[in-house]
């Protein structure tokens, strides 16, 4: 499906990013992973995986990633802005530095990585940009003001780029994941007073009866990267097992 296509995935070595990378590799793409952490042996030894060490909080990272993409891949067809982070702080407790780092990693880096890689997409006749937003760009959990603002910004950026880049045959869409299983989400549940009850309550929020897997997001990325979605741009696709569709009851 994506044979011969070159993809950049930020944070593609673990968590949701790992699921994205694995699904892209399954359909024949070559993947350049940009992140701070080194890759594990499995990814290091894969013939279609490339790596660039990059701290997305740095303004130098987009240019570095674009340079490596040109040198190692010969150009990019698809960009997946996946990397991000979050913290839980109320507005009262948050510092300006906290806010600025959240925006730098979650919003500034994706925007300027698009700017750095769009020229390569133009040279190759078009492309697809896929931004990983969040259902917290639509609603909010307590003490997530900075994170929610950054993800709502990603959704807005997605729509704006779809309008601006359509003339270059470059599509731009976002995915808004819900609860996706990972080491971090598992640890979050484990820290609850009654982890088993917390997990059961979480499952009840999902009409499909389960929480998400990194592969669920990876499969959606493959769809948005491929010609199967050629007439789709400017959309935020919610992938949450129906969680935001279900109206909560007080019992």
QUIFEN-V194525 format. One record per helix or strand of 3 or more residues. SS is the DSSP state (h for helix, s for strand). FROM is the first residue (numbers start at 0). TO is the last residue. Records with the same first field share a line. If there is no record, write none. Layout:
# QUIFEN-V194525
SS=FROM-TO  FROM-TO
This chain:
# QUIFEN-V194525
s=5-9  29-34  48-52  77-80  126-131  169-176  235-238
h=14-25  40-43  60-72  95-122  134-136  144-167  182-189  194-203  213-224  226-228
